[in-house]
Each structure stands twice: as C-alpha cells, then as structure tokens.
Amino acid sequence: MAVYIDKELCKSCKICINICPKDVFEITHHVNKKGYNYVEAAREEACIQCGQCETSCPDFVIHIEKDEK
C-alpha cells in the first residue's frame, strides 16, 4: 500500500487532513511551484485504505495504491 500525492497540484485546502479517520496527513513547510505548502502522508503506515481522501480531494491530488487481497 502506498499513498501518492502530486505535490505540485496540492493547494493546501486541508480537506484530506480533516476527513482522514487515521490522521495520516499533515501540511509541510515546503512550498510547491504555485506557492502552497503542500500535504504529505506523514503517517502512511496508519492508512486503512478507506479512500476518503482520494475521493474528497477537489484537485485529484491523492492516489492510494491499495493492497491486493
């Protein structure tokens, strides 16, 4: 399982931070080309692959590669 974030498209809306039930995401101190402090999966190991972040992101910045079952 992996959480991919397109850092250059992220606009720091924080929807993923607010919707994640496992507190996986946080805003970084790094700035992308658009001037936003982008989000990172700081606690990726806590991800339960619910997909709420992926479906809620208005800019399609997040992609979760789910485990094969």
N, C-alpha and C positions, 0 to 999 in steps of 0.2 A: 504494500500500500504506500502511496505517496501523494502528497498534496503539492500541486504545482500552482504557482502564482505568476502571472505576467506582470512583473513589477512596473513595466513602462505604461501599462494601461490602468493601473490602480490609481484611483483619485481620492483615496482616504475617506470614503463615505462611512466606514466602520460598520456597515450592515453585517458583515461576516463576524465581526467581533461580538456584536450584540446578539446575533442569532445562534451562535455556536453553543451547544449544550455542554461542551467539554473545555471551553476556554482555550482553544487551540491557537487562536490568532492574537497578534499584537502589532501595533504601529511601530515601525522602526524609526531611527533617527536619520536614516538615509533618504535622499531625495531623488526622485526619478526625473526624466527629462522635462516633464510637464510641471515640475516644481512641487510635487506632492510627496509627503512622507508615506511611503507605501507599506502595505501589510505584509507580514511574514507568518509562516506557520511555526511559531516559537515552540509549541508543544505538540509536534506532529505525532508523536507516539501515543498521545491521548485521543487522537481522532478515532471515532467509531464508524466512520464512513456513512453517516446519515444523509449527506448530500445537501443539507440545508444551506450551507454557504454557497455551494455551486449553483443552486437554483435561485438563490436570492440576489446574487451579485448582478447589478444592473449593467455592468460592462463585460460580463463573461470573463472575468479575470482569473477565476479559480477553477481548477480541474482536479478532481480526485480520481486517482487510478486505484480502483478497488481490487482487493484480493480475490483471486479465483477461489471458488468454493466447490 
